[in-house]
Amino acid sequence: MCYVDDKVSKVAWLNRSNIIYAGQDKWSLDPRVDLVTKGQLEYSLRIQKVDVYDEGSYTCSIQTKQQPKTSQVYLIVQVPADIYKVSEDITVNEGSNLTLSCLASGRPDPAINWRLLNPSARDC
């Protein structure tokens, strides 16, 4: 959200130095992005269905009669963890070496923990 007053002559939203909106004019081709204004004091950028590619620095830039002013916000997009590859069931001989793998993605990076589901089976 960017607040402006009556002394502002120009206002814009930028992402990574690319202009998204200049005044009421949309420069972005992304249909998920639109401008929300409430009166002449609020100049907000709305992004629908945010994805990881939206992450980054967003800048509200205003031009006053005296000097330009900017305000930045950094968008961090979190993505739920997903396991995309895990070792299959395997039978090995006692005393053999074994490597089990589990590959997962997410933001922040997921923590992977292994545990033995039936520890009492070792007592048999």
N, CA, C and O atoms as a GROMACS GRO file, in nm:
protein
  496
    1MET      N    1   0.085  -0.116   0.000
    1MET     CA    2   0.000   0.000   0.000
    1MET      C    3   0.090   0.123   0.000
    1MET      O    4   0.190   0.129   0.071
    2CYS      N    5   0.052   0.217  -0.079
    2CYS     CA    6   0.130   0.339  -0.092
    2CYS      C    7   0.035   0.457  -0.070
    2CYS      O    8  -0.068   0.468  -0.137
    3TYR      N    9   0.068   0.543   0.025
    3TYR     CA   10  -0.016   0.659   0.054
    3TYR      C   11   0.042   0.782  -0.015
    3TYR      O   12   0.163   0.806  -0.010
    4VAL      N   13  -0.044   0.858  -0.078
    4VAL     CA   14  -0.002   0.979  -0.148
    4VAL      C   15  -0.088   1.095  -0.101
    4VAL      O   16  -0.196   1.075  -0.044
    5ASP      N   17  -0.040   1.216  -0.126
    5ASP     CA   18  -0.121   1.333  -0.090
    5ASP      C   19  -0.138   1.423  -0.212
    5ASP      O   20  -0.095   1.389  -0.322
    6ASP      N   21  -0.200   1.537  -0.192
    6ASP     CA   22  -0.232   1.624  -0.306
    6ASP      C   23  -0.109   1.694  -0.365
    6ASP      O   24  -0.121   1.759  -0.469
    7LYS      N   25   0.006   1.681  -0.302
    7LYS     CA   26   0.128   1.742  -0.356
    7LYS      C   27   0.200   1.650  -0.454
    7LYS      O   28   0.301   1.689  -0.513
    8VAL      N   29   0.148   1.529  -0.472
    8VAL     CA   30   0.211   1.431  -0.560
    8VAL      C   31   0.165   1.454  -0.703
    8VAL      O   32   0.045   1.464  -0.730
    9SER      N   33   0.262   1.461  -0.795
    9SER     CA   34   0.226   1.481  -0.935
    9SER      C   35   0.230   1.351  -1.015
    9SER      O   36   0.156   1.337  -1.113
   10LYS      N   37   0.315   1.257  -0.976
   10LYS     CA   38   0.324   1.129  -1.045
   10LYS      C   39   0.346   1.018  -0.943
   10LYS      O   40   0.410   1.038  -0.840
   11VAL      N   41   0.290   0.899  -0.974
   11VAL     CA   42   0.305   0.785  -0.884
   11VAL      C   43   0.317   0.659  -0.969
   11VAL      O   44   0.256   0.649  -1.076
   12ALA      N   45   0.397   0.563  -0.922
   12ALA     CA   46   0.417   0.439  -0.998
   12ALA      C   47   0.452   0.324  -0.905
   12ALA      O   48   0.508   0.344  -0.798
   13TRP      N   49   0.418   0.202  -0.949
   13TRP     CA   50   0.462   0.079  -0.883
   13TRP      C   51   0.562   0.011  -0.976
   13TRP      O   52   0.539   0.000  -1.096
   14LEU      N   53   0.672  -0.034  -0.918
   14LEU     CA   54   0.774  -0.104  -0.995
   14LEU      C   55   0.811  -0.235  -0.927
   14LEU      O   56   0.799  -0.249  -0.805
   15ASN      N   57   0.856  -0.330  -1.007
   15ASN     CA   58   0.906  -0.457  -0.956
   15ASN      C   59   1.037  -0.484  -1.028
   15ASN      O   60   1.040  -0.497  -1.151
   16ARG      N   61   1.145  -0.493  -0.951
   16ARG     CA   62   1.278  -0.517  -1.009
   16ARG      C   63   1.306  -0.416  -1.121
   16ARG      O   64   1.357  -0.453  -1.227
   17SER      N   65   1.273  -0.293  -1.098
   17SER     CA   66   1.291  -0.179  -1.188
   17SER      C   67   1.203  -0.184  -1.313
   17SER      O   68   1.218  -0.100  -1.401
   18ASN      N   69   1.111  -0.280  -1.322
   18ASN     CA   70   1.012  -0.281  -1.431
   18ASN      C   71   0.886  -0.210  -1.383
   18ASN      O   72   0.837  -0.236  -1.273
   19ILE      N   73   0.835  -0.121  -1.465
   19ILE     CA   74   0.714  -0.048  -1.428
   19ILE      C   75   0.594  -0.141  -1.438
   19ILE      O   76   0.573  -0.206  -1.541
   20ILE      N   77   0.515  -0.147  -1.331
   20ILE     CA   78   0.392  -0.225  -1.331
   20ILE      C   79   0.274  -0.132  -1.359
   20ILE      O   80   0.190  -0.160  -1.445
   21TYR      N   81   0.270  -0.022  -1.288
   21TYR     CA   82   0.168   0.082  -1.308
   21TYR      C   83   0.237   0.217  -1.304
   21TYR      O   84   0.324   0.241  -1.220
   22ALA      N   85   0.198   0.305  -1.394
   22ALA     CA   86   0.239   0.445  -1.390
   22ALA      C   87   0.109   0.525  -1.384
   22ALA      O   88   0.035   0.533  -1.482
   23GLY      N   89   0.083   0.583  -1.269
   23GLY     CA   90  -0.047   0.647  -1.249
   23GLY      C   91  -0.155   0.540  -1.258
   23GLY      O   92  -0.146   0.438  -1.190
   24GLN      N   93  -0.256   0.562  -1.339
   24GLN     CA   94  -0.363   0.464  -1.359
   24GLN      C   95  -0.334   0.372  -1.478
   24GLN      O   96  -0.413   0.282  -1.507
   25ASP      N   97  -0.223   0.394  -1.547
   25ASP     CA   98  -0.191   0.316  -1.667
   25ASP      C   99  -0.115   0.189  -1.632
   25ASP      O  100  -0.009   0.193  -1.569
   26LYS      N  101  -0.171   0.077  -1.672
   26LYS     CA  102  -0.108  -0.053  -1.646
   26LYS      C  103  -0.005  -0.082  -1.755
   26LYS      O  104  -0.037  -0.079  -1.874
   27TRP      N  105   0.118  -0.109  -1.712
   27TRP     CA  106   0.225  -0.144  -1.804
   27TRP      C  107   0.250  -0.294  -1.805
   27TRP      O  108   0.301  -0.349  -1.902
   28SER      N  109   0.214  -0.360  -1.698
   28SER     CA  110   0.233  -0.504  -1.687
   28SER      C  111   0.130  -0.578  -1.773
   28SER      O  112   0.015  -0.536  -1.783
   29LEU      N  113   0.173  -0.687  -1.834
   29LEU     CA  114   0.082  -0.771  -1.912
   29LEU      C  115   0.018  -0.880  -1.828
   29LEU      O  116  -0.066  -0.956  -1.877
   30ASP      N  117   0.059  -0.890  -1.702
   30ASP     CA  118   0.010  -0.995  -1.613
   30ASP      C  119  -0.134  -0.966  -1.571
   30ASP      O  120  -0.159  -0.865  -1.506
   31PRO      N  121  -0.229  -1.054  -1.608
   31PRO     CA  122  -0.369  -1.028  -1.573
   31PRO      C  123  -0.399  -1.043  -1.424
   31PRO      O  124  -0.506  -1.002  -1.379
   32ARG      N  125  -0.306  -1.101  -1.346
   32ARG     CA  126  -0.328  -1.119  -1.202
   32ARG      C  127  -0.303  -0.992  -1.122
   32ARG      O  128  -0.339  -0.983  -1.005
   33VAL      N  129  -0.243  -0.894  -1.187
   33VAL     CA  130  -0.202  -0.770  -1.119
   33VAL      C  131  -0.300  -0.659  -1.151
   33VAL      O  132  -0.333  -0.634  -1.267
   34ASP      N  133  -0.347  -0.592  -1.046
   34ASP     CA  134  -0.429  -0.474  -1.070
   34ASP      C  135  -0.406  -0.369  -0.961
   34ASP      O  136  -0.342  -0.395  -0.858
   35LEU      N  137  -0.459  -0.253  -0.988
   35LEU     CA  138  -0.440  -0.138  -0.900
   35LEU      C  139  -0.565  -0.118  -0.816
   35LEU      O  140  -0.677  -0.127  -0.866
   36VAL      N  141  -0.545  -0.090  -0.688
   36VAL     CA  142  -0.656  -0.060  -0.598
   36VAL      C  143  -0.633   0.080  -0.543
   36VAL      O  144  -0.531   0.108  -0.481
   37THR      N  145  -0.729   0.167  -0.567
   37THR     CA  146  -0.718   0.303  -0.515
   37THR      C  147  -0.841   0.334  -0.431
   37THR      O  148  -0.953   0.293  -0.463
   38LYS      N  149  -0.818   0.406  -0.324
   38LYS     CA  150  -0.927   0.453  -0.238
   38LYS      C  151  -0.910   0.604  -0.228
   38LYS      O  152  -0.826   0.654  -0.154
   39GLY      N  153  -0.992   0.673  -0.303
   39GLY     CA  154  -0.975   0.817  -0.307
   39GLY      C  155  -0.845   0.850  -0.377
   39GLY      O  156  -0.800   0.777  -0.466
   40GLN      N  157  -0.784   0.959  -0.337
   40GLN     CA  158  -0.658   0.997  -0.398
   40GLN      C  159  -0.541   0.973  -0.303
   40GLN      O  160  -0.428   1.011  -0.333
   41LEU      N  161  -0.568   0.910  -0.189
   41LEU     CA  162  -0.461   0.892  -0.091
   41LEU      C  163  -0.398   0.753  -0.091
   41LEU      O  164  -0.285   0.736  -0.046
   42GLU      N  165  -0.470   0.653  -0.142
   42GLU     CA  166  -0.416   0.517  -0.139
   42GLU      C  167  -0.396   0.466  -0.281
   42GLU      O  168  -0.483   0.479  -0.367
   43TYR      N  169  -0.279   0.409  -0.303
   43TYR     CA  170  -0.239   0.360  -0.435
   43TYR      C  171  -0.178   0.222  -0.412
   43TYR      O  172  -0.057   0.209  -0.394
   44SER      N  173  -0.262   0.118  -0.412
   44SER     CA  174  -0.218  -0.017  -0.375
   44SER      C  175  -0.211  -0.109  -0.495
   44SER      O  176  -0.288  -0.096  -0.590
   45LEU      N  177  -0.117  -0.201  -0.489
   45LEU     CA  178  -0.100  -0.302  -0.592
   45LEU      C  179  -0.154  -0.433  -0.540
   45LEU      O  180  -0.120  -0.475  -0.429
   46ARG      N  181  -0.240  -0.500  -0.618
   46ARG     CA  182  -0.294  -0.629  -0.578
   46ARG      C  183  -0.247  -0.735  -0.677
   46ARG      O  184  -0.256  -0.717  -0.799
   47ILE      N  185  -0.196  -0.845  -0.622
   47ILE     CA  186  -0.153  -0.958  -0.704
   47ILE      C  187  -0.238  -1.078  -0.663
   47ILE      O  188  -0.237  -1.119  -0.547
   48GLN      N  189  -0.311  -1.133  -0.757
   48GLN     CA  190  -0.395  -1.249  -0.728
   48GLN      C  191  -0.318  -1.377  -0.759
   48GLN      O  192  -0.235  -1.381  -0.850
   49LYS      N  193  -0.345  -1.480  -0.681
   49LYS     CA  194  -0.282  -1.612  -0.698
   49LYS      C  195  -0.129  -1.598  -0.707
   49LYS      O  196  -0.067  -1.638  -0.806
   50VAL      N  197  -0.072  -1.543  -0.602
   50VAL     CA  198   0.072  -1.520  -0.594
   50VAL      C  199   0.147  -1.652  -0.614
   50VAL      O  200   0.108  -1.755  -0.560
   51ASP      N  201   0.255  -1.647  -0.692
   51ASP     CA  202   0.341  -1.764  -0.704
   51ASP      C  203   0.486  -1.724  -0.678
   51ASP      O  204   0.516  -1.606  -0.660
   52VAL      N  205   0.573  -1.822  -0.677
   52VAL     CA  206   0.711  -1.799  -0.637
   52VAL      C  207   0.782  -1.699  -0.728
   52VAL      O  208   0.876  -1.632  -0.686
   53TYR      N  209   0.737  -1.687  -0.853
   53TYR     CA  210   0.800  -1.594  -0.947
   53TYR      C  211   0.765  -1.448  -0.915
   53TYR      O  212   0.828  -1.357  -0.969
   54ASP      N  213   0.667  -1.427  -0.829
   54ASP     CA  214   0.633  -1.291  -0.787
   54ASP      C  215   0.725  -1.239  -0.678
   54ASP      O  216   0.724  -1.120  -0.646
   55GLU      N  217   0.806  -1.328  -0.621
   55GLU     CA  218   0.893  -1.287  -0.511
   55GLU      C  219   0.991  -1.180  -0.557
   55GLU      O  220   1.041  -1.184  -0.670
   56GLY      N  221   1.017  -1.086  -0.470
   56GLY     CA  222   1.114  -0.983  -0.501
   56GLY      C  223   1.076  -0.849  -0.442
   56GLY      O  224   0.983  -0.837  -0.362
   57SER      N  225   1.149  -0.750  -0.485
   57SER     CA  226   1.132  -0.614  -0.434
   57SER      C  227   1.028  -0.538  -0.517
   57SER      O  228   1.034  -0.537  -0.640
   58TYR      N  229   0.935  -0.475  -0.448
   58TYR     CA  230   0.834  -0.390  -0.511
   58TYR      C  231   0.854  -0.248  -0.458
   58TYR      O  232   0.876  -0.228  -0.338
   59THR      N  233   0.847  -0.151  -0.547
   59THR     CA  234   0.872  -0.012  -0.511
   59THR      C  235   0.754   0.076  -0.551
   59THR      O  236   0.705   0.070  -0.664
   60CYS      N  237   0.710   0.156  -0.455
   60CYS     CA  238   0.613   0.261  -0.485
   60CYS      C  239   0.694   0.390  -0.497
   60CYS      O  240   0.764   0.430  -0.404
   61SER      N  241   0.685   0.452  -0.611
   61SER     CA  242   0.763   0.572  -0.638
   61SER      C  243   0.668   0.689  -0.662
   61SER      O  244   0.576   0.680  -0.745
   62ILE      N  245   0.690   0.798  -0.591
   62ILE     CA  246   0.607   0.916  -0.611
   62ILE      C  247   0.695   1.036  -0.644
   62ILE      O  248   0.808   1.047  -0.597
   63GLN      N  249   0.642   1.124  -0.726
   63GLN     CA  250   0.712   1.246  -0.763
   63GLN      C  251   0.635   1.363  -0.703
   63GLN      O  252   0.519   1.386  -0.735
   64THR      N  253   0.703   1.436  -0.615
   64THR     CA  254   0.643   1.556  -0.558
   64THR      C  255   0.707   1.678  -0.624
   64THR      O  256   0.798   1.664  -0.706
   65LYS      N  257   0.659   1.793  -0.589
   65LYS     CA  258   0.718   1.914  -0.647
   65LYS      C  259   0.861   1.934  -0.599
   65LYS      O  260   0.943   1.994  -0.669
   66GLN      N  261   0.891   1.883  -0.479
   66GLN     CA  262   1.025   1.902  -0.425
   66GLN      C  263   1.122   1.794  -0.471
   66GLN      O  264   1.231   1.825  -0.520
   67GLN      N  265   1.084   1.667  -0.456
   67GLN     CA  266   1.177   1.559  -0.489
   67GLN      C  267   1.102   1.426  -0.500
   67GLN      O  268   0.991   1.412  -0.448
   68PRO      N  269   1.163   1.329  -0.568
   68PRO     CA  270   1.100   1.196  -0.573
   68PRO      C  271   1.118   1.123  -0.440
   68PRO      O  272   1.217   1.143  -0.369
   69LYS      N  273   1.022   1.039  -0.408
   69LYS     CA  274   1.030   0.956  -0.288
   69LYS      C  275   0.993   0.814  -0.325
   69LYS      O  276   0.909   0.791  -0.412
   70THR      N  277   1.057   0.719  -0.259
   70THR     CA  278   1.025   0.579  -0.286
   70THR      C  279   1.007   0.504  -0.154
   70THR      O  280   1.062   0.540  -0.051
   71SER      N  281   0.928   0.399  -0.163
   71SER     CA  282   0.908   0.309  -0.051
   71SER      C  283   0.912   0.168  -0.106
   71SER      O  284   0.847   0.137  -0.206
   72GLN      N  285   0.990   0.081  -0.040
   72GLN     CA  286   1.007  -0.055  -0.091
   72GLN      C  287   0.950  -0.157   0.006
   72GLN      O  288   0.948  -0.138   0.127
   73VAL      N  289   0.903  -0.267  -0.053
   73VAL     CA  290   0.860  -0.382   0.024
   73VAL      C  291   0.914  -0.505  -0.049
   73VAL      O  292   0.911  -0.513  -0.171
   74TYR      N  293   0.963  -0.602   0.030
   74TYR     CA  294   1.015  -0.725  -0.030
   74TYR      C  295   0.914  -0.836  -0.006
   74TYR      O  296   0.880  -0.866   0.109
   75LEU      N  297   0.866  -0.897  -0.112
   75LEU     CA  298   0.769  -1.005  -0.104
   75LEU      C  299   0.843  -1.139  -0.099
   75LEU      O  300   0.921  -1.171  -0.189
   76ILE      N  301   0.817  -1.216   0.006
   76ILE     CA  302   0.870  -1.352   0.019
   76ILE      C  303   0.753  -1.448   0.004
   76ILE      O  304   0.654  -1.437   0.076
   77VAL      N  305   0.765  -1.539  -0.089
   77VAL     CA  306   0.657  -1.634  -0.117
   77VAL      C  307   0.692  -1.769  -0.056
   77VAL      O  308   0.794  -1.828  -0.089
   78GLN      N  309   0.606  -1.816   0.033
   78GLN     CA  310   0.626  -1.948   0.093
   78GLN      C  311   0.552  -2.052   0.011
   78GLN      O  312   0.441  -2.028  -0.038
   79VAL      N  313   0.615  -2.169  -0.004
   79VAL     CA  314   0.557  -2.279  -0.081
   79VAL      C  315   0.553  -2.401   0.009
   79VAL      O  316   0.655  -2.436   0.068
   80PRO      N  317   0.436  -2.467   0.022
   80PRO     CA  318   0.428  -2.585   0.109
   80PRO      C  319   0.526  -2.694   0.065
   80PRO      O  320   0.556  -2.709  -0.053
   81ALA      N  321   0.575  -2.769   0.162
   81ALA     CA  322   0.668  -2.878   0.133
   81ALA      C  323   0.599  -2.986   0.051
   81ALA      O  324   0.481  -3.014   0.068
   82ASP      N  325   0.677  -3.046  -0.039
   82ASP     CA  326   0.626  -3.155  -0.123
   82ASP      C  327   0.738  -3.258  -0.140
   82ASP      O  328   0.849  -3.223  -0.179
   83ILE      N  329   0.707  -3.384  -0.111
   83ILE     CA  330   0.803  -3.492  -0.134
   83ILE      C  331   0.784  -3.539  -0.277
   83ILE      O  332   0.675  -3.582  -0.315
   84TYR      N  333   0.891  -3.530  -0.358
   84TYR     CA  334   0.876  -3.569  -0.497
   84TYR      C  335   0.953  -3.694  -0.534
   84TYR      O  336   0.936  -3.746  -0.644
   85LYS      N  337   1.039  -3.743  -0.445
   85LYS     CA  338   1.107  -3.870  -0.472
   85LYS      C  339   1.150  -3.931  -0.340
   85LYS      O  340   1.213  -3.865  -0.257
   86VAL      N  341   1.115  -4.057  -0.321
   86VAL     CA  342   1.152  -4.128  -0.199
   86VAL      C  343   1.190  -4.270  -0.239
   86VAL      O  344   1.136  -4.326  -0.335
   87SER      N  345   1.282  -4.329  -0.164
   87SER     CA  346   1.324  -4.467  -0.193
   87SER      C  347   1.204  -4.561  -0.187
   87SER      O  348   1.111  -4.540  -0.110
   88GLU      N  349   1.209  -4.663  -0.270
   88GLU     CA  350   1.104  -4.765  -0.269
   88GLU      C  351   1.138  -4.870  -0.165
   88GLU      O  352   1.250  -4.875  -0.114
   89ASP      N  353   1.038  -4.955  -0.132
   89ASP     CA  354   1.062  -5.066  -0.039
   89ASP      C  355   1.174  -5.153  -0.092
   89ASP      O  356   1.184  -5.178  -0.213
   90ILE      N  357   1.259  -5.200  -0.002
   90ILE     CA  358   1.374  -5.280  -0.042
   90ILE      C  359   1.404  -5.384   0.065
   90ILE      O  360   1.382  -5.360   0.184
   91THR      N  361   1.454  -5.497   0.024
   91THR     CA  362   1.498  -5.601   0.115
   91THR      C  363   1.649  -5.614   0.101
   91THR      O  364   1.701  -5.623  -0.010
   92VAL      N  365   1.719  -5.614   0.215
   92VAL     CA  366   1.865  -5.628   0.213
   92VAL      C  367   1.906  -5.735   0.314
   92VAL      O  368   1.830  -5.768   0.406
   93ASN      N  369   2.025  -5.786   0.296
   93ASN     CA  370   2.079  -5.884   0.390
   93ASN      C  371   2.136  -5.813   0.511
   93ASN      O  372   2.191  -5.703   0.499
   94GLU      N  373   2.125  -5.876   0.627
   94GLU     CA  374   2.181  -5.821   0.749
   94GLU      C  375   2.330  -5.796   0.729
   94GLU      O  376   2.401  -5.878   0.671
   95GLY      N  377   2.375  -5.682   0.776
   95GLY     CA  378   2.515  -5.644   0.764
   95GLY      C  379   2.544  -5.563   0.638
   95GLY      O  380   2.653  -5.510   0.622
   96SER      N  381   2.446  -5.555   0.547
   96SER     CA  382   2.465  -5.478   0.423
   96SER      C  383   2.455  -5.328   0.452
   96SER      O  384   2.396  -5.287   0.552
   97ASN      N  385   2.511  -5.250   0.364
   97ASN     CA  386   2.496  -5.104   0.370
   97ASN      C  387   2.374  -5.064   0.288
   97ASN      O  388   2.341  -5.129   0.188
   98LEU      N  389   2.309  -4.959   0.329
   98LEU     CA  390   2.187  -4.915   0.262
   98LEU      C  391   2.179  -4.763   0.268
   98LEU      O  392   2.212  -4.702   0.370
   99THR      N  393   2.136  -4.703   0.159
   99THR     CA  394   2.109  -4.560   0.156
   99THR      C  395   1.964  -4.539   0.116
   99THR      O  396   1.921  -4.584   0.010
  100LEU      N  397   1.889  -4.472   0.202
  100LEU     CA  398   1.751  -4.435   0.172
  100LEU      C  399   1.750  -4.288   0.134
  100LEU      O  400   1.818  -4.206   0.198
  101SER      N  401   1.674  -4.254   0.032
  101SER     CA  402   1.672  -4.113  -0.009
  101SER      C  403   1.530  -4.057  -0.005
  101SER      O  404   1.432  -4.127  -0.028
  102CYS      N  405   1.524  -3.930   0.024
  102CYS     CA  406   1.398  -3.857   0.025
  102CYS      C  407   1.428  -3.717  -0.029
  102CYS      O  408   1.507  -3.643   0.030
  103LEU      N  409   1.367  -3.682  -0.140
  103LEU     CA  410   1.388  -3.551  -0.199
  103LEU      C  411   1.259  -3.471  -0.187
  103LEU      O  412   1.151  -3.519  -0.221
  104ALA      N  413   1.272  -3.350  -0.137
  104ALA     CA  414   1.155  -3.266  -0.114
  104ALA      C  415   1.186  -3.123  -0.156
  104ALA      O  416   1.302  -3.080  -0.159
  105SER      N  417   1.082  -3.051  -0.188
  105SER     CA  418   1.098  -2.910  -0.222
  105SER      C  419   0.999  -2.827  -0.140
  105SER      O  420   0.902  -2.880  -0.086
  106GLY      N  421   1.024  -2.698  -0.132
  106GLY     CA  422   0.938  -2.606  -0.060
  106GLY      C  423   1.015  -2.481  -0.025
  106GLY      O  424   1.138  -2.477  -0.038
  107ARG      N  425   0.944  -2.379   0.020
  107ARG     CA  426   1.009  -2.256   0.063
  107ARG      C  427   0.945  -2.212   0.193
  107ARG      O  428   0.824  -2.190   0.196
  108PRO      N  429   1.019  -2.200   0.298
  108PRO     CA  430   1.163  -2.228   0.308
  108PRO      C  431   1.191  -2.376   0.286
  108PRO      O  432   1.099  -2.459   0.288
  109ASP      N  433   1.319  -2.410   0.264
  109ASP     CA  434   1.356  -2.549   0.242
  109ASP      C  435   1.303  -2.636   0.355
  109ASP      O  436   1.320  -2.603   0.472
  110PRO      N  437   1.237  -2.747   0.320
  110PRO     CA  438   1.182  -2.833   0.425
  110PRO      C  439   1.291  -2.910   0.499
  110PRO      O  440   1.395  -2.942   0.441
  111ALA      N  441   1.267  -2.938   0.626
  111ALA     CA  442   1.357  -3.023   0.706
  111ALA      C  443   1.308  -3.167   0.688
  111ALA      O  444   1.190  -3.195   0.705
  112ILE      N  445   1.399  -3.256   0.655
  112ILE     CA  446   1.364  -3.396   0.634
  112ILE      C  447   1.412  -3.476   0.754
  112ILE      O  448   1.530  -3.470   0.792
  113ASN      N  449   1.322  -3.550   0.814
  113ASN     CA  450   1.354  -3.634   0.930
  113ASN      C  451   1.316  -3.778   0.898
  113ASN      O  452   1.214  -3.804   0.835
  114TRP      N  453   1.400  -3.870   0.943
  114TRP     CA  454   1.372  -4.012   0.927
  114TRP      C  455   1.343  -4.071   1.064
  114TRP      O  456   1.402  -4.030   1.164
  115ARG      N  457   1.250  -4.167   1.069
  115ARG     CA  458   1.225  -4.238   1.193
  115ARG      C  459   1.179  -4.379   1.160
  115ARG      O  460   1.122  -4.404   1.054
  116LEU      N  461   1.204  -4.470   1.250
  116LEU     CA  462   1.162  -4.608   1.237
  116LEU      C  463   1.021  -4.618   1.291
  116LEU      O  464   0.997  -4.588   1.408
  117LEU      N  465   0.926  -4.660   1.207
  117LEU     CA  466   0.786  -4.661   1.248
  117LEU      C  467   0.751  -4.772   1.346
  117LEU      O  468   0.658  -4.757   1.425
  118ASN      N  469   0.825  -4.883   1.342
  118ASN     CA  470   0.793  -4.996   1.430
  118ASN      C  471   0.919  -5.040   1.503
  118ASN      O  472   0.975  -5.145   1.471
  119PRO      N  473   0.964  -4.963   1.602
  119PRO     CA  474   1.089  -4.998   1.670
  119PRO      C  475   1.079  -5.128   1.750
  119PRO      O  476   1.182  -5.190   1.775
  120SER      N  477   0.960  -5.171   1.789
  120SER     CA  478   0.948  -5.295   1.867
  120SER      C  479   0.982  -5.418   1.784
  120SER      O  480   1.009  -5.524   1.840
  121ALA      N  481   0.983  -5.407   1.654
  121ALA     CA  482   1.016  -5.521   1.568
  121ALA      C  483   1.162  -5.564   1.589
  121ALA      O  484   1.196  -5.678   1.559
  122ARG      N  485   1.247  -5.477   1.638
  122ARG     CA  486   1.388  -5.511   1.661
  122ARG      C  487   1.404  -5.610   1.776
  122ARG      O  488   1.505  -5.679   1.785
  123ASP      N  489   1.305  -5.617   1.865
  123ASP     CA  490   1.315  -5.705   1.982
  123ASP      C  491   1.276  -5.849   1.950
  123ASP      O  492   1.294  -5.936   2.034
  124CYS      N  493   1.225  -5.876   1.831
  124CYS     CA  494   1.179  -6.012   1.797
  124CYS      C  495   1.294  -6.104   1.767
  124CYS      O  496   1.273  -6.222   1.736
   0.00000   0.00000   0.00000
